[in-house]
Structures are given as C-alpha cells and as structure tokens.
Amino acid sequence: NGKRFYLFPKVNSWVLVSPVEEDLHRLYVEFFSDIEDFDLQIEGTRMQIDTDGFLLKKQNETLKKLMVDLLQEIQKMKFTTNTGSTIKLVNQPQFLSIENRFKDFLKDS
C-alpha cells in the first residue's frame, strides 16, 4: 500500500524475534544489538540512514539536491550597489566548503 519500514540488523549482531499475538506465522524483530540500515517509506516520501549518510526524499526531490542547488545559487549572487554591481562573492570558499560538507553528509538515492 505504499508504506514500508525496514530495519536491517548487522550480520552477526544479536536479534530477538517474537510472535505477534502468539501467532508463530507473524513475527517481528523486538530487539537488536546493531543495525546497518534504516529505511522508512510512506507513499512518495522516504527516509533512509546507513553508513553512507542520510537520504530524505519526497517524490523526485532530495534534501541533498535542494541544499546543493541553494548553495550554488548563493555563490552566483550579485548585488547592485550605489557604485554598480558586485562582481565576486567574497566568501565563496566558505560556501564551497559547506556545499561539500552537505554532499558528504547526505545521499542522492
């Protein structure tokens, strides 16, 4: 129905599996010692976390793409002053550094 939740335990970690309402055909993971992946999807919205980073996605848009696009547009900004327009963003290296930090922190898919 477009909704799912997965929690993947790490290989060789401790996992406790229990029945739902004493039905041995319906089981769930009640406890785990370590996980390697978390994945939640509700229709067109998804949140996933693993060792590569965080993915926040709605339809075809990701938080990473939004942040990178925003930072790239900030770096292109120009302003008109009383002596004309500016030609260079003075703190562009700081914005590039922040952009790279977001790229490392977030995932595309």
C-alpha positions in Angstrom: 0.0 0.0 0.0 3.0 2.3 -0.5 4.1 2.2 3.2 7.1 0.2 4.4 9.6 0.2 7.3 12.8 -1.8 7.2 15.4 -2.1 9.9 18.3 -4.3 8.9 20.4 -5.7 11.7 24.1 -6.1 11.1 25.4 -9.6 10.3 26.4 -11.4 13.5 24.5 -9.0 15.7 22.1 -10.1 18.4 18.4 -10.2 17.4 15.3 -11.1 19.4 12.4 -12.3 17.2 8.9 -12.5 18.8 5.5 -13.6 17.6 2.6 -11.1 17.1 -0.2 -12.1 19.5 1.4 -15.6 20.0 1.0 -16.3 16.2 4.2 -18.0 15.1 3.4 -17.2 11.5 3.6 -13.5 12.2 6.9 -12.5 13.7 8.7 -9.2 14.3 12.1 -8.1 15.5 11.7 -7.0 19.1 15.3 -6.2 19.9 18.6 -5.8 18.1 22.2 -5.1 19.2 23.4 -3.3 16.0 21.8 -2.2 12.8 23.3 -1.4 9.4 20.4 0.2 7.6 17.1 2.1 8.5 14.6 2.6 5.7 11.1 4.2 6.1 8.9 4.9 3.1 5.3 6.3 3.2 4.0 6.6 -0.3 6.3 9.1 -2.2 8.3 10.1 0.9 11.4 8.2 2.0 13.9 8.4 4.9 16.9 6.2 4.8 20.0 6.1 7.0 23.1 3.9 6.6 26.9 4.2 6.7 26.9 6.3 3.5 24.7 9.0 5.1 21.1 10.3 5.2 18.5 10.3 2.5 15.5 12.4 2.8 13.4 12.2 -0.4 9.9 13.4 -1.4 8.8 12.3 -4.9 11.8 13.1 -7.1 13.4 15.7 -4.8 16.1 15.0 -2.2 17.3 17.2 0.6 20.9 16.9 -0.8 19.9 18.2 -4.2 17.9 21.1 -2.6 20.9 22.1 -0.4 23.4 21.8 -3.3 21.2 23.9 -5.6 20.7 26.5 -2.9 24.4 26.8 -2.1 25.3 27.0 -5.8 22.7 29.8 -6.4 24.0 31.7 -3.3 27.5 31.6 -4.8 26.2 33.1 -8.0 24.6 36.1 -6.2 25.3 39.6 -7.4 24.1 42.8 -5.9 23.7 46.3 -7.2 25.3 48.9 -5.0 25.5 52.7 -5.4 28.8 52.2 -7.3 27.5 49.5 -9.6 27.0 45.7 -9.4 29.3 43.4 -7.4 31.4 41.0 -9.4 32.6 38.4 -6.9 31.2 36.7 -3.8 33.9 37.4 -1.2 33.2 34.4 1.0 32.7 31.9 -1.9 35.3 29.4 -0.5 33.2 29.1 2.7 30.1 28.3 0.7 32.0 25.7 -1.3 33.2 24.1 1.9 29.6 24.0 3.2 28.4 22.6 -0.1 31.0 19.8 0.1 30.0 19.0 3.7 26.4 18.6 2.7 27.4 16.4 -0.2 29.3 14.1 2.2 26.6 14.1 4.8 23.6 13.5 2.6 22.8 10.9 -0.1 21.1 11.2 -3.5 19.4 7.8 -3.6 
